[in-house]
Amino acid sequence: MLIVAIARAGDRTVSGVVTYLTPTSVYTSLGTDAGVKDSTLLFAVVRNDTLARLRVIAVSSKSSLCQILWSSKDLALGSKVVGTISIADGAQDTLATRAAAPPSAFAASMSPVRAYNGKGDPVMVRGRISAQFYGTRHQESAYNVTQPGVVFDIKAQSRNIPLTFDLYTNLRTQSYGENSPFSGHSINRTRIYRMALAYQPGANSFTLGRFYPSVVPSIGYIDGVMATTSVHRFSFGAAAGFQPSHTQRSVSNDYKKFVVFTSYNPDSLGTGQVTLAYARTYYLTLLDREAASFNGRLSLSPSLFLYANTDVDLRGGSGNGQKLSPRISQVIVNANYRVFPALGVGVGANAASPLYSYSVISAIPANLINSQLRGSVNVSIYLYLPAGISLTNTYAPRTFEGSFADNFSEYASLTFANIGYSGVTVRSNLSMSENRYTQTHGFGVNLIKNWWEVFDLTVRFQQSSYTVKGFELSGQNTTLGFDVMIPIGRTFALTGTYERLESPGILMNTIFAEASVRF
């Protein structure tokens, strides 16, 4: 049974602006002086429209660094940022500081939750429910896809004890051709992504259910238990359980998981977090994977942000068993630096090797298993000019069995916000890529405008051309799309998308519609 949502009477709203931007992060003028803390959710807004949903990952007294969890439009310097800060009874608002759910335009809205009139109600609930429909239509009807569904994103919290419940699931079916999605020919696509109960007395935390330990991303989902504790700047934790079935609807005991981790918050160096973890996965009773990982994010100053993530597989081989043979299976490193308010630069590198389950390759000779580490570097420039003009360019060369940068990709974006104070924003892009097999070029443009403060309309056009090397084969893909969002009051919204794709031998029309209510 769902209990109608309740907010503490002591909640207050704080407001600030965007002070600096990178492709994945946002700096704001809201800091601890405003009540913002690590993991606080913030929202970039314009009038009644939500542009982006943000989570604070580093904070100082006058500013905060945020990760972009979801965005519908490009942000700009000076964009308004708002958030809800809990001040009632000095209690931590664990609902407001939770990680965000998967993207939904209306889920990111910033309307306050109404206070419940009853006294002493033991539980408060917040969340959203969305009815969705997705469908594609092809020239050949056998390829048509129809998929209706309902999404539940619910967070409940006890007022009297530090107990919370988190649920994110979609209930949907999928059918092909002319079959009805409610007939016996449809396929059940229901997924349960989160369903966990957490008890958080003071510096300790205990979680039971299905959850995703974000401190160790490579371990994936776990059906089981997790316990953490904090001592000064350190946090220690462990999690154990089973890997959910591939449908994510039921529990499976085929794969067992165990992970221990520790995190450190180096306040003396800056704001951020460094995490070390060790994990094991078993298939039935057989060791399937043993790995160590490192994850770190640091903001050494308001102008410099560093991020790194590395996984090291400790065992390898096939045949009769795995042997101790450490090798890097993934590494991601990025640094973003704000040279001055109008100019930022970023550099990074990433590399990965194929990852195999031992239960799959145990019968394959080791010399037939590809474990080559391949990667690329990337260089980005961000330029923010007056009058709402911004320019970004990212170049990523790669090496593939040849000379340096014989493969590459490049993406550039130019945005003009609120042209002539008309409310029209134009976003254009240009992309190029090349590898040993193909060469592609593309361009596109988006026109975005809010009409009469009633609804947002976006018109999208994208065209790309490709050439297959070694063959006299080339083609062109063209996409034309329309997006509309209509907020109705503070708790209800309608969203719709139409897209038409034309390419050699393919003509596809896609529609998506959503009615979402927040409580």
N, C-alpha and C positions, 0 to 999 in steps of 0.2 A: 504494500500500500504506500502510495506516495503522499507525503505530508507537504502542504503548501509552504512555499519558501518564506523564511523570516530573516530579517537583518537586524543586527543589534542597533539600538537607538543611537549609540555613540559613534557610528561611522561618519566620516566626513570626506569631502572631495577636495583634492589638491590639484592645482593646475600649473603647468609650465610650458616650455617650448623645446623644440629640437635645436640643439646647438652644433651638432656635427653628425655626418653620415658616412657609413661604409656599406658595401653591398649586403652585409649580414648583421650589422650592428648599428645602434643609434645612441648618441649621447644626448641627454636631456638636462635641463636646468633644475630638476627635482633631485634633492639629496636627503640626507638624514635629518637636516633641519626642517624639512617639510614632512617628515614621518615616513619617508620611503626607506625600505631596507632590502636586503638580498631576497630575491624571488618574488618581490612585489609585482603584480600585473599592472601595466600602464597601457593606455590607449591613445593613439594619435587620431584626432578627430577634426572635422570641419563641419560646422553647423550640426545637423543631426546624423551625419555620415561618419562611420568609422573607417579610417584609412588603414590602420594596422593595429595588431595586438603585440605587445612587447612584454618581456620579462626581464627584470633587473638582475644582472649577473655581477655587477660591481658598483659600489656606491661610496661617495664621499659626502662631506657636509653640504656641498652646494651643487653636486652633479651626480648623475648616474649613467652607467653604461648598460645598455639593454640589448638583448638578443631579439631579433625579429621572428616571432612565432608564426605570424600570418599577416599578409598585406594584400589589399585590393588595388592599391595605387602606389606610385612612387611618392615617397616623402620628400620634403624640402626643408631647408633651414628655416626656422621660425614656425614650423607646423605646431599646432597646439597639442599638448599632451596632458591627459588627465588621469587620475587614479583615485581609488577609494581606500582610505586609511582607517583602520579600526582603532578607536581610542576608548571604547567602553570597558570599564572595570580593569583596565590595564591588561586585558587578555589578548593573546596573539590571534589574529584572524586567519586561521589556517586555510579557510576556503579561499580568501583573496590572494593568498601567496602560493597556491598550488600551481604546478606546471599546466600550461594551456592544453586544451583538447585539440584534436585535428581541426583544420581550417573550416570555418563557416562564417560567412560575412556577418550574419546577425549575432552569432555567438560572441563576436568581438564587440558588440555594442556596449556603451558605457552608461546605460540608464540605471539609476539606483534601484535596489530592490525595496519594495514597500515594507514598512514595519508591520509586524503582526500585532493585532489589537489584544490578543489574549495574553494573560499573565502567567508566567511560570511555565510556558510551553517547553518541554524537555529537549526538543530537536528542532533545528532549522535546516531547511533544504534550499539549495539554489541549483539552477541548471537550465537546460533548454530541451525542447522536444521539436524535432523537425520531420515533416513529411516530405519525401523527395521522390522525383521521377526522373529517370534517365532513359533515353531511347535513341537508337541510330536507325537510319533507313538507307538502304543501298539499292542500286539498280537491280541486283539480284536479291529477291526477298528472302532467300534462304540465309543470308548473312545478317538479317535484321536482328537487333538486340533490344530487348525491353527489360527494364529493371526498376521496379518500384521499391520503396523502403521507408522505414521509420528509424530515426536516430535518437537515442537517449543519451544525454550527457548530464549526469546528476551527481551532486556533491552534498552530502548530509553531515551535520556536525551536532554533537550533543552539547547542550549548554552547561551541563553540570559536571561532566567528566570529559577528559581530553580524548574523545573518541570520534573518528571521522569515517565516512564511507564514501567511496569513489566508484562510479560506474560510467563506462563509456561503451556502448554497444550499438550495432545497427542490425535491424531485422529486415532482410530483403530477400527477394527471389529474382531469378534471371531466366529469361526464356529466349529462344532463337526462332527465326523465321516468323511465321504467322501465329505461333502458339501463344495462348494466353499465359501471362505470368502467374496466374492462379490455378492453372490446370496441373494435371499429374505429370506433364512433360517439363515443367519448370524445374530449375535447380536451386536448391537452398544455398544462398550466399551469406547467411547470417554470420556475424563475427562478434566476439566478445573481446575487446581490447584491454579494458581495465575493469576489474571487479574486486575491490580490496577493502578490507577493514583495517584501520590503523589506530593504535593506541599510543599516545604521545605524552607520557608524564615527565615533564621537565626536560632534561637533556637526553632522555632516552626515547626510543621509538620502536614499536613492534607492528609489523604489517603481516596480514594474513589474506591470501587470495591470489588473484592474478594481477601481476604488476610488472613494470619494466624498470629495472634499476638503472637510472640514468647515469650514475657514477661509473658504471661498467657497460657501455652501450653494446659491446660485442657479445655479451652473454645472452641478449635477447629477452623474450618474455619468460616468466617463471610462474608456475602454479605451485605456491608453497608459502614459505615464511621468510621474513627478513627482520633483523634486529640491528639497531644502531645506537651508539652512545657518543656523547661529545665531552671532551675534556679540554678546557681552554681553547687553543686554536686547532686541536686535533679532533677528528671524528673517526670512529672505528665501527665496522659493521660486517655482517655475514648474511648470506641468503642461501637457501637450499630448497629444492623442490623438483618438479618435473617440467619438461617442455610441453606446452600445449599441443594438441593434435594439429595437423596441417590446416584443418578447417577453422581452427580457433573457436570451435563451438563446444568441444568436450575436453576432458582431461585424459591424457595418455601417460602411461608409465613406462614407455619404451626408452625415453631419454631422461636421465637424471642429471641435475645440475647442482654445483656447489661453488660458491664464490666468497672470498674474504677481501676486504678492502679497507684502506685508510685514506683520509683526506686531511690536508693541511691548508689553513688560511694564512698566508704570509703577510700579515698586516704591515710588518716592518718594511716590506719591499713595495707594497702597493695593494690593490684590492684584486681578489680573484680566488682561485682554488687549485690545488694540485692533488691528484688522486692516483694511488697505486693499487692494483688489484691482481689477484691470482684466482684462476677459475679452472674447474674441471667439469667435463661432461662425459657421462657414461651411456653407452648403448647396451641396454639390459645390464649385464655384469661386466662388460668390456669397456676399458678406457677408450673413449672416442676422441677426446681433445683435451690438451692441457696447455694453458696459455697464461701469460702475464701481460698486463696492459698499463699504460701511463696516459693520463689525461690532465692537461693543465691549461688554465686560462688566467692571464695576468694583465692588469691595467697598471703599468708602472708609472703612468702619469695620465692626465686628461688627454694627451695627444698620442700615446703609444699603447696599443693593445696587442697581446701575443696569445696565440692559441696553438696547442700541439696535442696530437693523439697518436699513440703507437700501440700496436698489438704484436707480441712476440709469441709465436707458437713454439713450445718447448720440446715437442716430440714430433717425429716424422717417420716415414717409411711405410711399408706394406708387408704382405706376406705373413710371417708367423707372429709379428708383433711390432709395436712402435718402439723406436729407440730414442734416447735423449739426444736431440739434435736441434738446438734453438735456431730459429730463423725469423726474420721480420716478415709478417704477413700483411701489415698495413702501417703506413705512416702518413700523417697529415700535419703540416706545419704552415702557419700563416702569421704575418705581422702586418698591422695597419698603423700608419703614422700620419697624423694631421700636421702638415707642414705649416699651414696657417689656415684661418677659418674657411677660405675659399678653395683650398687645395689639399687633397689627401692622396697618399700613395699606399699601395699594398703589394707585398711579395709573398709567395708561398710555394710549397712543393708538396706533392703527394705521390705515393707509390703503393702498389698492392700486388700480391701474388695470388694465384688461384687457391681457394681454401676447400679442402675435400673432407668429407666425413670418413673416418677410418672404417666405419661399417660398410661404406660403399666401395672403397679402394683396396680393402684388405686382400682381395684375390688378384690384384693387378700388379705386375712387376714394377718395381720402383723406377726403372729406366723409362717406363712408358708414362710416367706421371709428370706433368708440366708444373713446375713450381717456380718459374722464372719471375723475378720481381721487376715490374715495369712501372714507370711513373712519368711525371711531367712537372714542369714549373709553371708559374703564372705570375704575371706582372699587371697591376691595375693602377689606373689613374682616375681620380674623382675630382671634378671641377664644378664649383658652385658659383654662379655669376648672379649679378643683380637681376631684377625683373623676373625671377622664377626660372632662370635658365640653368640647367645642369647637364653635365657631360660625363659619361663614364666609358672607359675602354679597358678591356681585359684581353691579354694575349697569353696563350698557353701553348708553348712548343712541347713536343713529345718525341721520343726516340723509339723506333720500332725496327730492330734488326738492320739498322743502317746508320747514316750520319745523324748528328744532332739536329733536331727540329725538322726531320724529314716528314713528320706529322705535326700539324698545328691546328689550333682553332683560335678565332678572334671574334670578339663581340663588342660592339659599340652601341651606346644608347644616348640620344639627345632628347631632352625634355624641355618644353616651354609651358610653364604653369600660368594659368589665368591670363591668357593673351589679351592684351588691351583691356584688362579688367572686365572681360566678357564672361569669365567663368569657364572658358574653354581651355582644356589642357591637351597639348599635343605631345605624344611620346613616339619617337621614331627609333628604329634599330637597324643595324647592318651587321651581318655575320658572314664569316668565311671559315671553311675548314678543309683540310686535305689529309688523306692517308694513302697508304700504298694501293688502295683499291678505288677510292672515289674522291671527287672534288665537288664541293658545294658552295654556293653563294646565295645569300638571302637578304631580304629587306622587308620592313614592315612599318606600319603606322597605326597608332591608336588615337582616337578622338574621344575625350571624356568631358561630360558636362552635367551639372546638376540643373534640373529644370524646375523653376518656380519653388525650389526647396521642397519638392514633392517626391521626385525620384531621380536617380542617377542613371544616365545612359552612356554606354561605351560602344563605339564602333571600331572594329578591329579588321585590319587587312594585313596579310602576310603572304609573301611569295618567295619561293626558293627554287633554284635550278641545280641540277646535279649531272655529273658526267661519270660514267663507269670507265675506269682506265683499262686499256687493252681491248676494249670492245667499242663498236660504233653505237653506243647506247647513251642516250641523255634524256632528260625529262624535266618537267616543271610541276611543282605543287603550288596550289593557290588556296588560301583559306580566307573566308569572309565571315565575320562573326558579330553578334550583337549581345550585349549584357545589360540587364536592367535590374535595379534594386529599388524596392518601394517600402520604406519603413511606415508602419501604421501605428501611431502612438509610440510608446516607449518599450513595449513588450512583444510586438508582433512585426514581422517583415516578410515580404514576398521577394523572391529572387528568381530570375529567369535568364537562360542563355540559349542562343541559337547559333549554330556554326555550320557552314557549308564548305566541304573539302573537295577539290577537284585535282586529280592527278591521272597520269596515263592509265586508262582502264578502270578508274575508280571515280565514283560520284557518291559522296556520303553526306547526309544531313543528320545533324545531332542536336538534340534538345535536352535541356536540364531545367527542372523547376523545383523550387523549394518553398514551403511555407513553414516558418519557424516561430516558435513562441518561447519567450524567456520568462522564468519565474524566480 
